[in-house]
Amino acid sequence: MNLRKTIFSSLVVCGAWLFLAARLAGAEEGGANSAAGASEIFKWINFAILVGVVIWVFSKVLPPFFRSNAEKISSAISSATSAKAEADRLLADAERRLAQLDLEVHVLREEAQKDGLAEAERIRALAASDVEKVSRAAKAEIEAAERAARLALKALAAKLAVDNAESLVVKQLTPETQEALVAGFVRSLERSPN
């Protein structure tokens, strides 16, 4: 609003000066030239009115345009500032992570070594357990084989005893001994109640 008052007062002062200058020029030239001088004065007045109207129109149109343009620029600056702040934050975060990368690698190596030692110990324990199981199974197989060998030995000894007894019986059994045995058997049958 202040700008308008300043522009309007400037136009009024310019118009008054022009009017006075034209009046003075017309007075000097005299009466014949006064019609031409009055025409010149009206041209300058029309020019001043036209300039005033143009300035008034621009004072109505340009401030909102400049204000909206300034708001756009301000919003672009604020969004650029927030984008820069976000980029700075991401950069600082990346630099912090990069600085901690050696520490993380060291921690990961230690964990891998611990895990490797634990896995090796687990495998050793598993191997010891398997050795114990195989040892028990072998012991059980040995005991079973020993029992089977004893039984086979007993069976062989019994067979050899039977074979020896049979060969002795065949050698000692004569036809007379056979008749005596059969006769004794028959007598025992006669004595039985059946």
C-alpha positions as MATLAB code, in Angstrom:
seq = 'MNLRKTIFSSLVVCGAWLFLAARLAGAEEGGANSAAGASEIFKWINFAILVGVVIWVFSKVLPPFFRSNAEKISSAISSATSAKAEADRLLADAERRLAQLDLEVHVLREEAQKDGLAEAERIRALAASDVEKVSRAAKAEIEAAERAARLALKALAAKLAVDNAESLVVKQLTPETQEALVAGFVRSLERSPN';
ca = [
       0.000    0.000    0.000;
       2.902    2.343    0.758;
       4.322    1.759   -2.710;
       1.072    2.855   -4.329;
       0.948    6.092   -2.392;
       4.534    6.864   -3.321;
       3.890    6.136   -7.006;
       0.671    8.167   -7.022;
       2.289   11.158   -5.331;
       5.235   10.950   -7.770;
       2.811   10.995  -10.701;
       0.941   13.964   -9.304;
       4.190   15.911   -8.807;
       5.397   14.994  -12.336;
       2.051   16.016  -13.816;
       2.115   19.337  -11.952;
       5.666   20.065  -13.163;
       4.703   19.203  -16.705;
       1.656   21.381  -16.491;
       3.712   24.312  -15.161;
       6.432   23.820  -17.752;
       3.868   23.791  -20.520;
       2.211   26.877  -19.144;
       5.477   28.748  -18.971;
       6.422   27.699  -22.486;
       3.035   28.857  -23.784;
       3.342   32.214  -22.047;
       6.710   32.866  -23.619;
       5.626   32.079  -27.145;
       2.593   34.207  -27.038;
      -0.985   33.837  -28.027;
      -0.612   32.239  -31.510;
       1.534   29.532  -30.303;
      -0.608   29.002  -27.272;
      -2.930   26.622  -29.134;
       0.074   24.510  -30.173;
       1.432   24.729  -26.620;
      -1.917   23.624  -25.170;
      -1.884   20.651  -27.526;
       1.624   19.825  -26.327;
       0.483   20.093  -22.717;
      -2.435   17.698  -23.319;
      -0.062   15.209  -24.939;
       2.185   15.299  -21.873;
      -0.833   14.987  -19.574;
      -2.105   11.995  -21.592;
       1.372   10.500  -21.406;
       1.472   11.017  -17.627;
      -2.013    9.448  -17.247;
      -1.002    6.517  -19.430;
       2.198    6.002  -17.406;
       0.161    6.280  -14.192;
      -2.348    3.681  -15.416;
       0.463    1.329  -16.479;
       2.203    1.773  -13.124;
      -1.089    1.259  -11.291;
      -1.850   -1.929  -13.292;
       1.641   -3.275  -12.665;
       1.354   -2.397   -8.979;
      -1.827   -4.514   -8.870;
      -0.504   -7.469  -10.945;
       3.213   -7.627  -10.189;
       3.242   -7.834   -6.352;
       1.145  -11.046   -6.232;
       3.264  -12.469   -9.066;
       6.481  -11.569   -7.266;
       5.040  -12.847   -3.971;
       4.082  -16.237   -5.486;
       7.439  -16.430   -7.247;
       9.181  -15.594   -3.946;
       7.100  -18.272   -2.188;
       8.076  -20.820   -4.866;
      11.720  -19.885   -4.504;
      11.438  -20.015   -0.716;
       9.774  -23.434   -0.822;
      12.429  -24.696   -3.256;
      15.141  -23.379   -0.941;
      13.553  -25.024    2.103;
      13.115  -28.362    0.275;
      16.701  -28.139   -0.989;
      17.836  -27.367    2.567;
      15.968  -30.377    3.944;
      17.325  -32.574    1.109;
      20.845  -31.323    1.878;
      20.317  -32.023    5.591;
      19.129  -35.556    4.759;
      22.104  -36.084    2.435;
      24.450  -34.789    5.163;
      22.842  -37.153    7.664;
      23.219  -40.107    5.269;
      26.835  -39.131    4.591;
      27.586  -38.909    8.309;
      25.897  -42.280    8.857;
      27.909  -43.852    6.025;
      31.141  -42.359    7.382;
      30.287  -43.643   10.880;
      29.594  -47.130    9.510;
      32.779  -47.026    7.469;
      34.735  -46.060   10.571;
      33.188  -48.984   12.449;
      33.776  -51.427    9.580;
      37.205  -52.523   10.880;
      35.722  -53.153   14.309;
      32.832  -55.133   12.811;
      35.235  -57.198   10.696;
      37.332  -57.910   13.789;
      34.226  -58.942   15.756;
      33.040  -61.148   12.881;
      36.463  -62.839   12.696;
      36.432  -63.521   16.434;
      32.925  -64.935   16.222;
      33.937  -67.102   13.252;
      36.944  -68.417   15.179;
      34.791  -69.155   18.230;
      32.208  -70.865   16.042;
      34.957  -72.844   14.313;
      36.429  -73.984   17.637;
      32.985  -74.896   18.931;
      32.250  -76.844   15.742;
      35.605  -78.648   15.964;
      34.890  -79.553   19.590;
      31.425  -80.782   18.624;
      32.916  -82.915   15.840;
      35.533  -84.316   18.257;
      32.810  -85.175   20.769;
      30.738  -86.759   18.015;
      33.754  -88.748   16.810;
      34.498  -89.904   20.379;
      30.861  -90.931   20.756;
      31.029  -92.824   17.459;
      34.280  -94.529   18.538;
      32.604  -95.567   21.794;
      29.581  -96.913   19.897;
      31.811  -98.818   17.456;
      33.865 -100.161   20.366;
      30.724 -101.413   22.146;
      29.404 -102.908   18.923;
      32.756 -104.619   18.251;
      32.856 -105.935   21.830;
      29.330 -107.276   21.441;
      30.263 -108.920   18.122;
      33.379 -110.449   19.677;
      31.328 -111.835   22.583;
      28.737 -113.191   20.132;
      31.470 -114.750   17.991;
      33.071 -116.222   21.126;
      29.742 -117.762   22.185;
      29.206 -119.086   18.660;
      32.747 -120.515   18.634;
      32.166 -122.185   22.032;
      28.917 -123.675   20.806;
      30.580 -124.822   17.585;
      33.459 -126.255   19.642;
      31.010 -128.061   21.948;
      29.124 -129.372   18.909;
      32.399 -130.518   17.337;
      33.519 -132.105   20.592;
      30.145 -133.871   20.926;
      30.319 -135.073   17.324;
      33.863 -136.306   17.812;
      32.800 -138.025   21.033;
      29.845 -139.632   19.289;
      32.041 -140.680   16.378;
      34.662 -142.104   18.744;
      31.983 -143.849   20.751;
      30.439 -145.230   17.587;
      33.760 -146.530   16.317;
      34.425 -148.073   19.733;
      30.989 -149.610   19.797;
      31.454 -150.967   16.280;
      34.832 -152.450   17.288;
      33.536 -153.920   20.503;
      30.160 -155.038   19.228;
      30.490 -158.503   17.927;
      27.690 -160.681   16.593;
      27.459 -162.542   19.918;
      27.235 -159.299   21.860;
      24.515 -158.116   19.533;
      22.466 -161.292   20.121;
      22.848 -160.927   23.845;
      21.689 -157.327   23.733;
      18.692 -158.151   21.558;
      17.749 -161.067   23.838;
      18.011 -158.805   26.893;
      15.815 -156.258   25.191;
      13.183 -158.855   24.299;
      13.140 -160.143   27.873;
      12.620 -156.669   29.170;
       9.673 -156.308   26.838;
       8.137 -159.543   28.056;
       8.315 -158.344   31.609;
       6.585 -155.144   30.925;
       2.845 -155.097   31.567;
       1.864 -153.942   28.138;
];
